[in-house]
Amino acid sequence: MVLINKHRNVGILIGGDLIKTKYISVIKMAAGELTTSSIKRDLFEEEEWVKYEYPVEKAVRRFLEHSTGVSEAARRHLENFIGAQS
């Protein structure tokens, strides 16, 4: 699932549940190498992360093409999305 927050930051949900888990795992589009992040629920809600109507496969491809790279862990998660779509 593609997410966006009140600061217009985009991320891809890789773990957790938007409703009930204590930590939500995402890969956020940012300057520098893309990595996985675990966000505590209260911060996640404070930043107002919500579902973003954007094709997941298109977002994943853009993340994988990030100019400053993608960590191995983030790459594995992103490639799993592509494999699940096939």
Backbone hydrogen bonds in HBPLUS format (Angstrom, degrees):
<---DONOR---> <-ACCEPTOR-->    atom                        ^
c    i                          cat <-CA-CA->   ^        H-A-AA   ^      H-
h    n   atom  resd res      DA  || num        DHA   H-A  angle D-A-AA Bond
n    s   type  num  typ     dist DA aas  dist angle  dist       angle   num
A0013-LEU N   A0001-MET O   2.86 MM  12  5.36 163.1  1.89 163.8 166.8     1
A0052-TYR N   A0002-VAL O   2.79 MM  50  5.38 165.3  1.81 144.0 140.4     2
A0003-LEU N   A0011-GLY O   2.73 MM   8  5.04 170.5  1.74 151.3 151.4     3
A0011-GLY N   A0003-LEU O   2.99 MM   8  5.04 158.4  2.03 132.0 134.7     4
A0004-ILE N   A0050-VAL O   2.93 MM  46  5.62 150.0  2.03 153.8 163.5     5
A0050-VAL N   A0004-ILE O   2.90 MM  46  5.62 155.6  1.96 152.7 158.7     6
A0005-ASN N   A0009-ASN O   3.05 MM   4  5.51 141.4  2.20 142.4 153.8     7
A0008-ARG N   A0005-ASN O   2.84 MM   3  5.22 159.4  1.89 121.6 124.1     8
A0006-LYS N   A0047-GLU O   3.01 MM  41  5.98 171.3  2.01 162.5 165.3     9
A0029-MET N   A0010-VAL O   2.86 MM  19  5.68 174.3  1.86 163.0 164.6    10
A0012-ILE N   A0027-ILE O   2.90 MM  15  5.27 147.3  2.01 136.6 146.6    11
A0027-ILE N   A0012-ILE O   3.01 MM  15  5.27 146.8  2.12 137.5 147.9    12
A0014-ILE N   A0025-SER O   2.84 MM  11  5.44 174.5  1.84 144.1 144.9    13
A0015-GLY N   A0025-SER O   3.23 MM  10  4.64 137.9  2.42 135.9 126.6    14
A0025-SER N   A0015-GLY O   2.83 MM  10  4.64 162.4  1.86 129.7 134.9    15
A0041-ARG N   A0022-LYS O   2.78 MM  19  5.27 152.2  1.86 163.2 155.5    16
A0024-ILE N   A0039-ILE O   2.88 MM  15  5.20 164.1  1.91 146.7 150.3    17
A0039-ILE N   A0024-ILE O   2.77 MM  15  5.20 175.9  1.78 151.1 151.2    18
A0026-VAL N   A0037-SER O   2.83 MM  11  5.32 156.3  1.88 151.6 159.6    19
A0037-SER N   A0026-VAL O   2.72 MM  11  5.32 150.1  1.81 160.3 170.0    20
A0034-LEU N   A0069-GLY O   2.98 MM  35  6.40 163.3  2.01 138.8 138.6    21
A0071-SER N   A0034-LEU O   2.85 MM  37  6.00 175.6  1.86 168.7 168.0    22
A0043-LEU N   A0040-LYS O   3.02 MM   3  5.53 121.2  2.37 114.3 128.3    23
A0044-PHE N   A0040-LYS O   2.92 MM   4  6.13 162.2  1.95 157.7 163.3    24
A0045-GLU N   A0041-ARG O   2.88 MM   4  6.12 158.8  1.93 157.0 161.4    25
A0046-GLU N   A0042-ASP O   2.92 MM   4  6.03 151.9  2.00 138.6 147.2    26
A0047-GLU N   A0043-LEU O   2.88 MM   4  6.07 153.8  1.95 151.6 156.9    27
A0049-TRP N   A0044-PHE O   3.34 MM   5  6.03 170.8  2.35 160.5 163.2    28
A0048-GLU N   A0045-GLU O   2.97 MM   3  4.82 150.0  2.06  98.4 107.7    29
A0054-TYR N   A0052-TYR O   2.80 MM   2  5.70 115.0  2.23 117.1 100.0    30
A0059-ALA N   A0055-PRO O   3.04 MM   4  6.35 160.8  2.08 154.4 160.1    31
A0060-VAL N   A0056-VAL O   2.82 MM   4  6.03 164.8  1.84 160.8 164.9    32
A0061-ARG N   A0057-GLU O   3.04 MM   4  6.23 163.3  2.07 146.5 150.6    33
A0062-ARG N   A0058-LYS O   3.07 MM   4  6.32 155.9  2.13 145.6 152.1    34
A0063-PHE N   A0059-ALA O   2.89 MM   4  6.16 154.9  1.95 152.5 159.7    35
A0064-LEU N   A0060-VAL O   2.90 MM   4  6.16 162.2  1.93 155.6 160.2    36
A0065-GLU N   A0061-ARG O   3.10 MM   4  6.28 134.6  2.32 139.1 150.3    37
A0066-HIS N   A0063-PHE O   3.06 MM   3  5.20 160.0  2.10 114.3 115.6    38
A0069-GLY N   A0066-HIS O   3.09 MM   3  5.42 165.5  2.11 115.9 119.5    39
A0075-ARG N   A0071-SER O   2.83 MM   4  6.03 160.3  1.87 154.3 160.6    40
A0076-ARG N   A0072-GLU O   2.97 MM   4  6.19 158.6  2.01 150.4 155.2    41
A0077-HIS N   A0073-ALA O   3.19 MM   4  6.50 163.5  2.22 150.2 153.7    42
A0078-LEU N   A0074-ALA O   2.93 MM   4  6.17 164.4  1.95 154.6 159.2    43
A0079-GLU N   A0075-ARG O   2.81 MM   4  5.97 163.4  1.84 154.9 159.6    44
A0080-ASN N   A0076-ARG O   2.99 MM   4  6.16 141.3  2.15 142.5 152.7    45
A0081-PHE N   A0077-HIS O   3.31 MM   4  6.70 141.7  2.47 141.9 150.5    46
A0081-PHE N   A0078-LEU O   3.11 MM   3  5.29 128.0  2.39  99.3 112.0    47
A0082-ILE N   A0078-LEU O   3.40 MM   4  6.84 151.9  2.48 144.4 150.9    48
A0083-GLY N   A0079-GLU O   2.97 MM   4  6.25 160.4  2.01 149.2 154.5    49
A0084-ALA N   A0080-ASN O   2.91 MM   4  6.06 148.4  2.01 144.2 152.3    50
A0085-GLN N   A0081-PHE O   3.12 MM   4  6.34 135.0  2.34 138.5 149.7    51
A0085-GLN N   A0082-ILE O   3.15 MM   3  5.18 131.5  2.40  96.0 108.9    52
